Amino acid sequence: MTPSQFPGHLAYVLCWLVGRLPLPVLHRLGDLWAVLAARRGWREAKVARRNIELLHPELDPAGRDSRVAAILRGTGRQIFETLRFWTHPARHNLRLVRSVTGDGHFAAALAAGRGLIIAAPHFGNWELLNQYLASRTPISIVYRPPDSAAGDAFVQLARRQPGVTQVRAESAGVRQLFRTLKEGGAVGILPDQQPKAGEGEFAPFFGLPALTMTLLPRLAARSGAPVLFAWAERLADGRFDIHFQPAPAAVADTDPAVATAALNVAVEGIARRDPTQYQWTYKRFSLQPPDSPLGGNPYWPDCYSARAIRNARND
């Protein structure tokens, strides 16, 4: 461990301490976090409100407040239950899985030996989903490395578990993914993570332009591996249902516009199951095309920190 990695290790120890609490207590802490985020105008609350304004302009202020509060509760619970999942053995966490829907698709794809691409949107708890997938087959999970060595050290500690290989979203990592699929292995990708400018294709998402990754369609088209959407949906009693759903064939289309549009339609369908479990605290529409009806970044400057605003002005 290097000195620059030490803060990441310390943060993991703190997470381990909090993660020892019973799940109902963690959910109550998540609810408290949601109340504080709304009252104090934290970044997550501002982003969630802006997303609701964009997606539901017909709502009055009271209706927006209600939607934002529900989204923050879902986000808070996801945050605190994830501390438990990161700091307990997978076999312990998977006791919370009530049922698995579409498991036949998953088993058949693995048995076919042509590789498998799991598209896991930011819905429910994707960390628990990762642990379930790894309990069934070795899997390479794509992640965007944090900017700091401490942040990367934390991610490596939090997500380490048998059967999981973490692959950085870089050129070398992409080559590794192709090798994994060629050898019949499984890879997992968050399909609704906004790529960097110039690395994706704009496609409609909830009726708005959203810069969408082309990595997953390229992997599917070139490897011939089947694509399954998967998510862990939180239930009222704190347990989860795991779902597998075949992706539309168009996701593997060689035309990026066709493929990304199909990808977003599928993600949107999952998000609509329960909008409170989707990560609407994420700036999904921050990058826009020149002809966008939004006229530019809809989150700027209200949803950014004072430091980010100062840095932008200095640049």
MARMARRO-251658 format. One line per field, with one value per residue (C-alpha): residue number from 1; residue in three letters; x, y, z. Coordinates in steps of 0.5 Angstrom, whole numbers. Layout:
MARMARRO-251658
nr: c(NUM,...)
rest: c(ALA,...)
xx: c(X,...)
yy: c(Y,...)
zz: c(Z,...)
This chain:
MARMARRO-251658
nr: c(1,2,3,4,5,6,7,8,9,10,11,12,13,14,15,16,17,18,19,20,21,22,23,24,25,26,27,28,29,30,31,32,33,34,35,36,37,38,39,40,41,42,43,44,45,46,47,48,49,50,51,52,53,54,55,56,57,58,59,60,61,62,63,64,65,66,67,68,69,70,71,72,73,74,75,76,77,78,79,80,81,82,83,84,85,86,87,88,89,90,91,92,93,94,95,96,97,98,99,100,101,102,103,104,105,106,107,108,109,110,111,112,113,114,115,116,117,118,119,120,121,122,123,124,125,126,127,128,129,130,131,132,133,134,135,136,137,138,139,140,141,142,143,144,145,146,147,148,149,150,151,152,153,154,155,156,157,158,159,160,161,162,163,164,165,166,167,168,169,170,171,172,173,174,175,176,177,178,179,180,181,182,183,184,185,186,187,188,189,190,191,192,193,194,195,196,197,198,199,200,201,202,203,204,205,206,207,208,209,210,211,212,213,214,215,216,217,218,219,220,221,222,223,224,225,226,227,228,229,230,231,232,233,234,235,236,237,238,239,240,241,242,243,244,245,246,247,248,249,250,251,252,253,254,255,256,257,258,259,260,261,262,263,264,265,266,267,268,269,270,271,272,273,274,275,276,277,278,279,280,281,282,283,284,285,286,287,288,289,290,291,292,293,294,295,296,297,298,299,300,301,302,303,304,305,306,307,308,309,310,311,312,313,314,315)
rest: c(MET,THR,PRO,SER,GLN,PHE,PRO,GLY,HIS,LEU,ALA,TYR,VAL,LEU,CYS,TRP,LEU,VAL,GLY,ARG,LEU,PRO,LEU,PRO,VAL,LEU,HIS,ARG,LEU,GLY,ASP,LEU,TRP,ALA,VAL,LEU,ALA,ALA,ARG,ARG,GLY,TRP,ARG,GLU,ALA,LYS,VAL,ALA,ARG,ARG,ASN,ILE,GLU,LEU,LEU,HIS,PRO,GLU,LEU,ASP,PRO,ALA,GLY,ARG,ASP,SER,ARG,VAL,ALA,ALA,ILE,LEU,ARG,GLY,THR,GLY,ARG,GLN,ILE,PHE,GLU,THR,LEU,ARG,PHE,TRP,THR,HIS,PRO,ALA,ARG,HIS,ASN,LEU,ARG,LEU,VAL,ARG,SER,VAL,THR,GLY,ASP,GLY,HIS,PHE,ALA,ALA,ALA,LEU,ALA,ALA,GLY,ARG,GLY,LEU,ILE,ILE,ALA,ALA,PRO,HIS,PHE,GLY,ASN,TRP,GLU,LEU,LEU,ASN,GLN,TYR,LEU,ALA,SER,ARG,THR,PRO,ILE,SER,ILE,VAL,TYR,ARG,PRO,PRO,ASP,SER,ALA,ALA,GLY,ASP,ALA,PHE,VAL,GLN,LEU,ALA,ARG,ARG,GLN,PRO,GLY,VAL,THR,GLN,VAL,ARG,ALA,GLU,SER,ALA,GLY,VAL,ARG,GLN,LEU,PHE,ARG,THR,LEU,LYS,GLU,GLY,GLY,ALA,VAL,GLY,ILE,LEU,PRO,ASP,GLN,GLN,PRO,LYS,ALA,GLY,GLU,GLY,GLU,PHE,ALA,PRO,PHE,PHE,GLY,LEU,PRO,ALA,LEU,THR,MET,THR,LEU,LEU,PRO,ARG,LEU,ALA,ALA,ARG,SER,GLY,ALA,PRO,VAL,LEU,PHE,ALA,TRP,ALA,GLU,ARG,LEU,ALA,ASP,GLY,ARG,PHE,ASP,ILE,HIS,PHE,GLN,PRO,ALA,PRO,ALA,ALA,VAL,ALA,ASP,THR,ASP,PRO,ALA,VAL,ALA,THR,ALA,ALA,LEU,ASN,VAL,ALA,VAL,GLU,GLY,ILE,ALA,ARG,ARG,ASP,PRO,THR,GLN,TYR,GLN,TRP,THR,TYR,LYS,ARG,PHE,SER,LEU,GLN,PRO,PRO,ASP,SER,PRO,LEU,GLY,GLY,ASN,PRO,TYR,TRP,PRO,ASP,CYS,TYR,SER,ALA,ARG,ALA,ILE,ARG,ASN,ALA,ARG,ASN,ASP)
xx: c(0,3,2,-3,-7,-8,-14,-18,-16,-18,-25,-26,-25,-30,-35,-33,-35,-42,-43,-44,-50,-57,-60,-66,-62,-58,-64,-66,-60,-61,-68,-64,-59,-65,-68,-62,-60,-67,-67,-59,-59,-54,-51,-56,-62,-61,-59,-65,-70,-67,-68,-75,-76,-73,-77,-84,-85,-92,-91,-93,-88,-91,-91,-84,-82,-85,-82,-75,-76,-78,-72,-67,-70,-68,-61,-60,-62,-58,-52,-52,-54,-48,-44,-46,-45,-38,-36,-40,-38,-43,-46,-48,-51,-54,-59,-63,-65,-72,-72,-69,-73,-70,-65,-66,-63,-57,-56,-57,-52,-47,-48,-47,-40,-40,-39,-44,-45,-49,-52,-53,-57,-56,-62,-64,-57,-52,-47,-51,-52,-45,-44,-50,-47,-40,-43,-45,-39,-33,-34,-30,-33,-32,-31,-29,-22,-23,-18,-14,-10,-14,-21,-18,-15,-22,-26,-21,-22,-30,-31,-26,-29,-28,-30,-29,-24,-24,-23,-21,-25,-19,-16,-12,-18,-23,-18,-18,-26,-25,-21,-25,-31,-27,-26,-33,-33,-38,-37,-41,-42,-46,-50,-52,-46,-45,-38,-33,-34,-33,-33,-41,-47,-53,-59,-66,-67,-74,-74,-68,-61,-56,-49,-49,-44,-42,-37,-43,-46,-39,-37,-44,-43,-36,-36,-43,-44,-51,-53,-57,-60,-60,-62,-63,-70,-71,-77,-81,-78,-71,-70,-69,-71,-66,-68,-65,-68,-65,-63,-66,-63,-61,-57,-51,-53,-47,-50,-48,-55,-59,-55,-55,-62,-64,-60,-63,-70,-68,-65,-71,-76,-72,-72,-80,-81,-80,-77,-75,-70,-66,-60,-63,-58,-53,-52,-54,-56,-50,-46,-51,-50,-50,-57,-60,-67,-64,-59,-53,-51,-58,-54,-50,-48,-54,-52,-44,-40,-37,-30,-32,-35,-29,-25,-29,-28,-21,-20)
yy: c(0,7,13,16,9,10,14,9,4,8,9,2,1,6,3,-4,-1,2,-4,-9,-5,-9,-8,-5,0,2,3,8,11,12,15,20,21,23,28,31,31,35,40,42,42,37,35,29,33,38,33,29,35,38,31,31,38,35,29,31,39,38,37,42,44,39,34,35,35,28,25,28,25,18,18,20,15,10,13,13,6,4,7,4,-3,-3,-2,-8,-12,-9,-12,-18,-25,-26,-32,-28,-22,-27,-30,-23,-26,-28,-30,-30,-29,-31,-35,-40,-35,-34,-41,-42,-37,-40,-47,-44,-42,-36,-31,-27,-20,-17,-10,-8,-1,3,0,-3,-5,-7,-9,-15,-17,-17,-22,-26,-26,-28,-34,-37,-36,-32,-25,-19,-12,-6,0,7,8,14,20,19,13,13,12,7,3,4,1,-5,-7,-6,-10,-15,-22,-29,-30,-22,-19,-11,-9,-1,2,4,1,-5,-6,-7,-12,-16,-16,-18,-24,-26,-26,-30,-35,-36,-32,-27,-19,-14,-7,-1,1,8,11,17,16,22,27,24,16,15,16,21,17,19,17,19,23,27,27,22,21,13,8,5,0,-5,-5,-6,-12,-15,-14,-17,-22,-25,-26,-26,-20,-20,-15,-16,-12,-13,-10,-8,-11,-7,-12,-11,-17,-17,-21,-22,-21,-23,-21,-22,-15,-13,-16,-9,-8,-11,-7,-5,2,6,10,4,0,6,7,0,0,6,3,-3,1,6,0,-2,4,5,-1,3,10,11,5,8,13,20,23,22,28,23,29,33,33,35,36,43,42,40,42,43,48,46,42,43,42,48,51,50,42,43,45,52,49,46,53,57,52,52,60,60,55)
zz: c(0,-2,2,-4,-3,5,5,0,5,11,8,7,14,16,11,14,21,18,14,21,22,21,14,17,21,14,11,16,15,8,9,14,9,4,8,10,2,1,6,5,-2,-3,-10,-11,-9,-14,-20,-18,-18,-25,-28,-26,-29,-35,-36,-32,-34,-33,-25,-21,-15,-10,-15,-16,-9,-8,-14,-12,-4,-7,-11,-6,-1,-6,-7,0,2,-4,-1,6,4,-1,5,8,1,0,7,8,4,-2,1,6,2,-3,2,1,-6,-6,-13,-20,-26,-33,-30,-36,-41,-37,-36,-44,-45,-41,-44,-51,-50,-55,-49,-45,-44,-38,-39,-32,-31,-25,-22,-16,-13,-18,-13,-10,-18,-19,-13,-16,-23,-20,-16,-22,-27,-27,-30,-32,-29,-33,-29,-30,-25,-20,-21,-15,-13,-6,-10,-14,-8,-5,-11,-11,-4,-4,-10,-9,-9,-12,-19,-21,-25,-25,-32,-33,-38,-43,-49,-46,-42,-48,-51,-45,-46,-53,-51,-45,-50,-55,-50,-48,-42,-39,-38,-35,-37,-34,-41,-38,-36,-40,-44,-45,-51,-57,-55,-56,-60,-58,-58,-55,-47,-44,-50,-49,-53,-49,-50,-50,-50,-57,-53,-51,-58,-61,-57,-59,-66,-67,-62,-63,-56,-53,-49,-43,-39,-31,-25,-18,-16,-9,-5,0,5,4,0,-8,-14,-20,-27,-33,-40,-47,-50,-57,-63,-65,-60,-64,-70,-74,-74,-68,-68,-69,-63,-58,-59,-58,-52,-49,-50,-46,-40,-40,-40,-34,-31,-31,-27,-21,-22,-15,-16,-22,-21,-22,-18,-24,-29,-35,-40,-38,-45,-51,-59,-62,-64,-57,-55,-48,-51,-47,-40,-36,-30,-30,-26,-21,-20,-19,-13,-12,-14,-20,-22,-20,-24,-30,-30,-29,-35)
